[in-house]
Amino acid sequence: MNAERDRLALNRVARITGGFYLVYIVAMVLADALGHIGRGTSEQVYQAIVANDGLFRLGLVVGLISAFLFLMTAWGLYILLRPVNRNLALLFLLLNTVGVAIQCASMLPLVSAMLQGDAASHMQAYSAGQLEGLAYLSINVYKTGFVTAQLFFATWLFPLGYLVYRSRFLPRFLGVLLVLDGIAVLVWFLQALLLPDYAAIRYPGLVVSFVAEFGLALWLLVMGAKATDPAGLPGASPQAEGVRA
């Protein structure tokens, strides 16, 4: 009876987490569509601001909400995978939290870029060319901050992938894909800062990232977490906690 109750609780956590993950992915796509927030170029972001201020504001709100959804996803995965190894689960939660904090902070310069054309900002002393230059500066600060967050979004995937691989209630191939996803995001981070003129370097990794993260989200939502061994359930065995330092 206890094992069955634990199995149902595990599946419930898995499906809620999968739901958060899928909504997060949708929110990121929507933020990009509305304001090119995310992977958009500086030129695309600037044109989104000047073309339709209202849509850009909506995109910014959706982008911030997506960060919250990602944090909730990480929390759900922490609860789900904590019994496998508590220390590694805490590590990926902390890495994700730092990444989300940097991502949210990086969006503040977008507010600056958006307000520079507002009469209430008292920027009338600046020429149109100067205001455009200031807006691009703010957008480029945002882009650098967003890329910086990818260092933490890359490294959180390594302990996450390892725990998924070792969990016994999630398929091992997802764990392998998540580790490859971490490598792909790390390549994006290095390319964006060291080789900004060679964006094509990261394109193969984008495919890996989509397959790994969308695959994990869909699996959690549809399939849940299927334990094949009672030790794979939370609280079923002390050994399920993994090695603790």
Beta strands, then each sheet from edge to edge (+ up, - down):
end
